[in-house]
Amino acid sequence: MSYAEITTLDPNPIKRWIQRRRLSSAADLYRPNKSPSAICDYGAGNGELMKLLRPRFPAAQLVCYEPYLLDQASDNLATVPNIVFTALPPQHEMDAVFCLEVFEHLPMRQTLEALAHIKAILKPNGILIIGVPVEVGLPAIYRGCFRMARRYGTHDATFRNIGLAAIGKPPQNRPLADPPYHPFHMGFDFRRFRRLLGEHFRIIRQATSPFDLGTWLMPEVNFVAST
């Protein structure tokens, strides 16, 4: 199954809409004072975000960094000009870095490595936009119900784990796949991640998606940060 088939081309129309809004909400948060020269999508999936960034920043070089799904990204963006595709972490400076739906999958060591690398490639006062899911409180309940309808009994689709997440205490025994990553969002806590992010970057703004109504209700949250 392709990345698009579980996101923007998912069979469920509500999930398709939420996934597209997730991308547009993040893109809308980047409003530079001057035209950027280089923007990176860090862990780009199939590169769908680039379709939104290209017309907004026609002169910028867009760097699509994706270590696992690069073929899907290059196929999806075959008609989009001036895209650099790389499976290796980029090394040159960026005006902005987007990193959407990545950190909820990373164990702590990989999280710290990614934050350090992003900080190294961002220009002074560069902008970082990170999007992660809200997996606690009310969003944990409706997310969990959707997952139980599809795959009851998996780590993210049991009454126990959904209940723990709903009361703000998500389960910590998260499954780990090889290479090391967490295949399920369940257990990720955006509140802990926000504290960690604040130790490495200056957080400028927090906004939720598909509407900016707060993390008590919305399933996605974006952090805008700077070096």
N, C-alpha and C positions, 0 to 999 in steps of 0.2 A: 504494500500500500504506500502510495506517495505521500509526501508531506502535505501537499495541497488537499488530498482526499480526507485528511483529518483536521483541516483548518478551513481555508477559504472555499473549498469544494466539498465540505462535509455534507452528507445527505440531509442533515437537519437544517432547515432554513434559518432558524434562530441562531444556531451556532455559526453558520456561514456569515450572517450579518454581524455578530459579535466579533468574529475574527477580523473582518474587514474594518470595522470600527476601531478595533485595537490598533491596527496599523495607522489609520488616518488620525486617530487621537494622538499617537506618538509623534507623527510627522508634524501635526499642527503646533506642537510645543516648541519646535525649533524655529525661531524668528531672529536670525542674526542681523546685526546692524549693517554689515557689509557682506558682499557676496563671498561665500566660502570657496576655497580652492580644492579642498578634499574632505570627503565625508565617508565614514566607514560604517557598514552594517556588520556588527561583530557577532558572528553566529547567525548567519542570514537565513537559514532554512532554505526555502526555494527562491529567495530573493524578491518576494512580492513587494516588500517595502520600497525597493528601488524604483518601481513603477510610479510611486507617489513622489519620490524625491527628484527624479529626473526632470520633469517639467517645472518644478519649483526652483531648481538650481541648475539651469542648463549649462553653465560654464564650469561647474564643479566636476572633479574626478570622483566617481563613486567607486568605493572599494568594497567588494562583496567577499567577506571572509567567512568561509564555511568549510570546516574540516571534514565533514561527513557527507553532506548532500550537495556537493559542488556541481555534480552533473545535472541535478534537478534545477539548480539555480541558473546554470548557463543555458539550459534548454528554455527555461521560463523567460529569460531575459535576452533571448537571441536577437530580438529586434530593437532592444534598448541600447542607444549609443553610449560610448565612453564609459564602459564598466570594466573595472579590473577585477578578475576572479582569482582568488587565492585560497588554497587549503592550508597555507602556513600563516602564522600570525603576522600581520603587516608591521613594518618597522618605521615607515616614514610618518611625519607629523600630520595630524588631522585637526581640522577646525571643529569637527563634531564626530561623536561616536554614538550610534544607536546600538542597543543590546536588548533585544526583546525576546521574552520567553526562553531565556537561557539559564539564568542563575538559579532558578528553582530546580534545575536538573544537576547542578554541580555540587559534589562533596566539598567540604570546607577547604581542603588544600587547593583544589582547582579554582574555587571561588577567589581565594586570596591571590593566586597566580594571575587570574584574569583581571582582577581589579588593579594589580600592580602593572600589568602590561598595558591596560587601557590608559592608566595615568601616565605611563612613559610615552605613549604615542600622541596624546592630546597636546595641542599647542597651549602655551600659557593662556589662561582664561578660556580655554576651549570648553565646549559643552558636551556633557554626557547625558543621554536619555536612556534610562533603563526601565523596561516594563516587566512586571512580574504578576502572577495571579494572586488574588486574595483567597486564601484557603482556610480562613477562620470565620467564626460568626455566621451570620445569615447566608453569605455566599457559599459557605461550606455545606449548608443544608441543601440549597437548590442545585449546586454542582453535584453533590453526592447523590441526590435523587436521579438526576440525569444519568450519572454513571451506573447506578444500580439497575436502571432500566436497560442498559446496554450490556453490562458485564458484572452482574452481581457476584460478590465473593472475592473479587480482586482487592488488593490493598486499599484502593481508593473507593471501594464500593461495598463497604460493610457497615452495618448499623453502629458498631462499636467505634470505628475510626471516624466516621462522620460525626457521631455524638461528641467525641473528644475534641474534634476540630471546631464544632459548633460552640462549645463552651470556652474556646480560646486556648485549649491545651492539645494541639495536634500531636498525633503519635510520632514518637522519635525513632521507632524501629523501621526506618525507611529501607525498602529493598534497594540493592546496589547491583547494577549490571556491569558488564565488561565490554569495552573499556569503562573505567569507573564513572558512572553517572546514575542519577536517580530517575528511573523511567516513569514514576508517578509523581504528580504534583502534591498529592496528599502528604502532609507532614511538613511542608514548607511553610514558614511563617514570615510574612512580609515585614512584620514589626521588628523581628530580630535582624532581618536583612537591612532594614533602614538604619538601625543603629550601627551595623558594621559599615555600611556605605558612608555614614557620617564620620567614621574614623579615617577615611581615605580621601573623601571629597567634601566640598562645601555644597550642601543640598540647598538648592534655590527654591524649588517648588515641588509639590506633590499634587497629582491630579488623577482622577479615576476615569475609567472607560467602561461601557460605551458612553456614559454621561458623567460629568463631574459632580456627583452627588455624595461622594464619601465612601470610604472603605467598609462602612457598616452595611452597605447595600450593593455596591458595584463589584463585579468579579475580577477587574484588572486595575492595577495602580501603576502609574508612571512616576518616576523620580527624575527631576531635572537637576543636574549637579554640575559643578565646575571645579577645575584644578585650583 
